[in-house]
Amino acid sequence: MAEVHIIGQLLKAVEFEEPHLYCKWSLQSGNTWRLVQGEVQGQTHVSSHRLQNSSDFAQPIDIHLSTASLQGWPRLLVEVYAVNVLQQCWPVGYGFAHLPARPGPHRLEINTWRIAPSTWWQCVKEKFGGGSPALHKSDLLYSGVERYKLQTRSSGKIIVELNLIFRRFEEYGVEFK
């Protein structure tokens, strides 16, 4: 079977309005992909930025996958949450990116979006740290089937640094030039 080694880190969050952030991440792939070693989901610590507009995470990612088909190429899903002084959490960004299809070092900037408030009360609640609406189904992140119904706005970016190592892809007719 062909193999993919994913080694890197969820580096930081930039351009978010909220100062105290953490990020939940997961790697999703098709039915022909198998986890050999590592964790396909995780969560960072809470990071605060006071002077600059970024929150540093440096969350390591180390995953080894195998596959017999290129269908269902892996994608990295991120959900960014804010935390206030009362330890209340609410989502401030959702996003995803497909893993690059070339071996080597890569820097991904995952643009995120949030659900826009639909009422005056939700606007006030969001402005003063009471939270914002959340997704109930995470498949809305990457499937456009029902996402078009949502009113959204852009929020910030998640920076990810990855090194990809591909093994035995030549046996399946995949060449990298």
Phi, psi and chi 1 to 4 in degrees:
 res  aa     phi    psi   chi1   chi2   chi3   chi4
   1 MET       -  149.0  -63.0 -175.1   95.7      -
   2 ALA   -73.9  149.6      -      -      -      -
   3 GLU  -129.7  148.4  -61.2  176.8   23.0      -
   4 VAL  -129.4  126.4  176.4      -      -      -
   5 HIS  -106.2  125.9  -65.3  -95.5      -      -
   6 ILE  -114.8  114.2  -54.8  161.0      -      -
   7 ILE  -128.6  127.4  -56.9  164.0      -      -
   8 GLY   173.6 -151.6      -      -      -      -
   9 GLN  -154.7  148.1   63.2  180.0  -27.8      -
  10 LEU   -83.1  101.7 -161.6   89.8      -      -
  11 LEU   -75.8  -58.5 -166.9   59.5      -      -
  12 LYS  -165.0  167.7   60.7 -176.4  170.0  179.8
  13 ALA  -111.1  133.7      -      -      -      -
  14 VAL  -129.5  153.7  -65.3      -      -      -
  15 GLU    66.5   25.4  -60.4  173.5   10.9      -
  16 PHE   -92.8  147.2  -76.3   90.7      -      -
  17 GLU   -75.5  -33.1  -62.6  170.5    0.8      -
  18 GLU   -80.1  143.2  -63.4   77.4   11.8      -
  19 PRO   -85.2  -27.6   27.3  -31.7      -      -
  20 HIS  -113.8  110.2  -51.6  -72.1      -      -
  21 LEU  -129.5  152.9  -57.8  173.0      -      -
  22 TYR  -141.5  164.9   71.3   92.2      -      -
  23 CYS  -133.2  131.0 -178.2      -      -      -
  24 LYS   -99.1  136.9  -68.4 -178.1 -179.1 -178.6
  25 TRP  -133.9  155.3   62.9  -88.6      -      -
  26 SER  -152.2  151.7   65.0      -      -      -
  27 LEU  -109.2  122.3 -172.6   78.7      -      -
  28 GLN  -118.5  144.2  -66.9 -169.5  -17.1      -
  29 SER  -148.0  174.7   55.6      -      -      -
  30 GLY   -73.7  179.6      -      -      -      -
  31 ASN   -68.6  -22.1  -65.2  -27.0      -      -
  32 THR   -85.4   -5.6   60.4      -      -      -
  33 TRP   -91.8  137.9  -68.7   79.4      -      -
  34 ARG  -125.8  139.9  -59.3  -74.4  177.0 -111.2
  35 LEU   -80.5  123.1  176.1   66.9      -      -
  36 VAL   -93.2  -44.6  176.0      -      -      -
  37 GLN  -158.0  148.7 -170.5  174.4   16.8      -
  38 GLY   107.2 -176.4      -      -      -      -
  39 GLU  -114.1  132.9  -62.4  -71.2  -28.8      -
  40 VAL   -96.6    6.6  -67.8      -      -      -
  41 GLN  -151.8  157.4   63.8 -176.5    6.1      -
  42 GLY  -171.2 -178.5      -      -      -      -
  43 GLN  -145.7  139.5  178.5  177.0  -48.1      -
  44 THR   -85.0  173.9   68.2      -      -      -
  45 HIS   -80.4  168.6   60.2  -78.6      -      -
  46 VAL   -78.3  129.4  174.8      -      -      -
  47 SER  -121.8  140.2  177.5      -      -      -
  48 SER  -117.3  142.3  -59.3      -      -      -
  49 HIS  -123.3  128.9   64.8   80.6      -      -
  50 ARG  -109.5  -40.6  -60.4 -128.0 -177.1 -110.3
  51 LEU  -103.8  -26.4  -59.7  175.4      -      -
  52 GLN  -118.4  163.9   59.0 -150.3   32.1      -
  53 ASN   -95.5   50.9 -159.8    9.6      -      -
  54 SER  -152.1  150.0   74.9      -      -      -
  55 SER  -118.8  119.3  -64.2      -      -      -
  56 ASP   -85.2  130.2  -62.8  -35.4      -      -
  57 PHE  -110.4  -50.8  -62.7  131.6      -      -
  58 ALA    51.6   44.4      -      -      -      -
  59 GLN   -83.0  117.8  173.4   74.6   31.8      -
  60 PRO   -70.0  146.3   20.7  -26.6      -      -
  61 ILE  -128.1  125.7  -62.7  172.9      -      -
  62 ASP  -145.2  102.2 -171.2   -1.6      -      -
  63 ILE  -131.8  139.1  -56.5  168.2      -      -
  64 HIS  -122.1  118.4  179.9 -171.3      -      -
  65 LEU  -118.8  154.7  -59.0  170.2      -      -
  66 SER  -130.7  154.1   66.0      -      -      -
  67 THR  -155.1  156.4 -174.4      -      -      -
  68 ALA  -110.3    0.1      -      -      -      -
  69 SER  -150.9  151.9  170.1      -      -      -
  70 LEU   -84.8   -8.2  -65.8  178.4      -      -
  71 GLN   -65.1  143.2  -70.7 -177.9  -30.5      -
  72 GLY    74.0   38.7      -      -      -      -
  73 TRP   -51.5  138.5 -169.5 -100.6      -      -
  74 PRO   -61.5  147.8  -18.3   28.3      -      -
  75 ARG  -134.5  148.3   59.1 -174.9  160.0 -124.9
  76 LEU  -102.8  120.5 -175.8   64.1      -      -
  77 LEU  -103.5  137.9  -79.1   66.2      -      -
  78 VAL  -129.0  143.5  -65.7      -      -      -
  79 GLU  -130.8  120.7  -61.4  177.6   30.1      -
  80 VAL  -103.6  133.7 -176.0      -      -      -
  81 TYR  -123.9  146.5  -69.4   84.6      -      -
  82 ALA  -102.4  152.8      -      -      -      -
  83 VAL  -130.0  135.0 -178.7      -      -      -
  84 ASN  -102.9 -177.1   65.3   13.7      -      -
  85 VAL   -66.7  -19.2  -66.3      -      -      -
  86 LEU   -89.6    8.8  -59.0  173.1      -      -
  87 GLN    64.9   26.2  -59.4  -57.9  -50.1      -
  88 GLN   -87.5  139.4  -63.3  170.3  -37.5      -
  89 CYS  -118.0  146.8  -54.6      -      -      -
  90 TRP  -153.2  151.5   64.2   92.6      -      -
  91 PRO   -73.0  138.1   24.1  -30.1      -      -
  92 VAL  -125.3    0.5  -65.8      -      -      -
  93 GLY  -173.6  139.8      -      -      -      -
  94 TYR  -128.9  143.9  -61.3  100.8      -      -
  95 GLY  -169.6  169.5      -      -      -      -
  96 PHE  -155.8  161.0   80.5   95.4      -      -
  97 ALA  -149.8  139.4      -      -      -      -
  98 HIS   -73.3  144.7  -72.2  -82.8      -      -
  99 LEU   -65.4  145.3  -68.2 -175.5      -      -
 100 PRO   -60.4  148.4  -22.9   32.7      -      -
 101 ALA   -96.2   22.8      -      -      -      -
 102 ARG  -129.3  140.8  -71.2 -163.8  157.3  -68.4
 103 PRO   -70.9  160.6   22.0  -28.1      -      -
 104 GLY   115.4 -173.8      -      -      -      -
 105 PRO   -79.1  142.0   25.6  -30.7      -      -
 106 HIS  -142.3  146.8  -59.2  -82.7      -      -
 107 ARG  -120.9  115.9 -177.0  179.2  177.7   99.0
 108 LEU  -102.9  138.0  -55.0  177.0      -      -
 109 GLU  -113.8  107.5  -70.2 -172.0    7.0      -
 110 ILE   -93.7  109.4  -57.2  173.9      -      -
 111 ASN   -72.4  137.4  -68.2  -50.8      -      -
 112 THR  -116.7  160.0   62.5      -      -      -
 113 TRP  -136.5  160.3   52.9  -91.5      -      -
 114 ARG  -132.4  160.3   68.0  167.7   63.2  172.7
 115 ILE   -73.9  128.5  -61.4  172.4      -      -
 116 ALA   -75.9  141.3      -      -      -      -
 117 PRO   -63.9  139.9   12.9  -17.7      -      -
 118 SER  -103.8  -13.1   58.7      -      -      -
 119 THR  -126.2  164.1   65.4      -      -      -
 120 TRP   -61.5  -40.2  176.2   82.1      -      -
 121 TRP   -65.0  -40.2  174.1 -112.7      -      -
 122 GLN   -64.7  -35.4  -75.1  178.9  -16.7      -
 123 CYS   -63.1  -45.3  -71.0      -      -      -
 124 VAL   -65.5  -45.3  170.4      -      -      -
 125 LYS   -60.3  -42.9 -172.5  176.6  172.1 -174.9
 126 GLU   -67.8  -40.1 -177.4 -179.7   70.0      -
 127 LYS   -64.3  -35.1 -174.5   70.2  175.2  168.0
 128 PHE  -105.4   27.2  -67.1  103.3      -      -
 129 GLY    80.1   21.6      -      -      -      -
 130 GLY   -94.8   -1.6      -      -      -      -
 131 GLY   108.8  175.2      -      -      -      -
 132 SER  -139.0  166.4   60.3      -      -      -
 133 PRO   -59.9  150.3  -18.6   27.7      -      -
 134 ALA  -121.6  156.3      -      -      -      -
 135 LEU   -78.2  140.7  -71.2  178.4      -      -
 136 HIS   -94.5  -23.8  -66.4  -68.5      -      -
 137 LYS  -123.3  120.5  -63.5 -172.7  -66.9 -174.5
 138 SER   -72.4  -16.0   64.5      -      -      -
 139 ASP   -69.8  -12.4   62.0  -23.3      -      -
 140 LEU   -66.6  -18.0  -72.9  175.3      -      -
 141 LEU   -61.6  -43.3  -76.8  175.4      -      -
 142 TYR  -115.5  -12.2   53.0   84.9      -      -
 143 SER  -101.1  125.4  138.8      -      -      -
 144 GLY   -84.8    5.3      -      -      -      -
 145 VAL   -59.3  -49.3  175.3      -      -      -
 146 GLU  -112.8   -6.3  -66.7 -176.8   32.4      -
 147 ARG   -66.4  -26.8 -168.7  174.0   60.4 -157.2
 148 TYR   -63.3  -18.9   74.5   92.4      -      -
 149 LYS   -78.5  -17.1  -62.8  176.7 -174.9  175.9
 150 LEU   -80.9  141.5  -66.4  173.3      -      -
 151 GLN   -92.8  118.4  -65.4  -68.6  -40.4      -
 152 THR  -127.7  169.2   63.3      -      -      -
 153 ARG  -146.1  153.5   60.3 -178.3  175.1  154.3
 154 SER   -73.4  151.5   61.5      -      -      -
 155 SER  -123.6  -64.0   49.9      -      -      -
 156 GLY  -160.9 -162.6      -      -      -      -
 157 LYS  -131.4  148.1  -65.6  179.1 -173.9  176.2
 158 ILE  -109.9  128.4  -62.0  -67.0      -      -
 159 ILE  -100.2  126.5  -51.2  -62.4      -      -
 160 VAL  -126.6  132.2 -179.0      -      -      -
 161 GLU  -110.8  125.1  -69.5 -179.8  -14.7      -
 162 LEU  -132.0  145.9  -62.7  175.4      -      -
 163 ASN  -116.5  123.6  -71.7  -58.7      -      -
 164 LEU  -109.3  132.0  -58.5  177.6      -      -
 165 ILE  -119.8  122.1  -58.4  169.1      -      -
 166 PHE  -105.9  139.9  -67.7    1.4      -      -
 167 ARG  -138.0  135.3 -169.8  169.8  162.3 -142.2
 168 ARG    66.2   21.8  -63.7 -169.4 -169.8  133.7
 169 PHE   -73.8  -26.3  -85.8   84.1      -      -
 170 GLU   -62.3  -32.1  -59.1   81.5   23.6      -
 171 GLU   -65.7  -19.1  -64.1  172.2   16.4      -
 172 TYR  -107.2   13.9  -67.5   88.9      -      -
 173 GLY    82.6   15.6      -      -      -      -
 174 VAL  -101.1  123.9  177.5      -      -      -
 175 GLU  -118.0  143.4  -64.3  179.4   13.5      -
 176 PHE  -117.1  125.7  -58.8  101.0      -      -
 177 LYS  -116.3      -  -66.3 -177.5 -179.9 -172.8
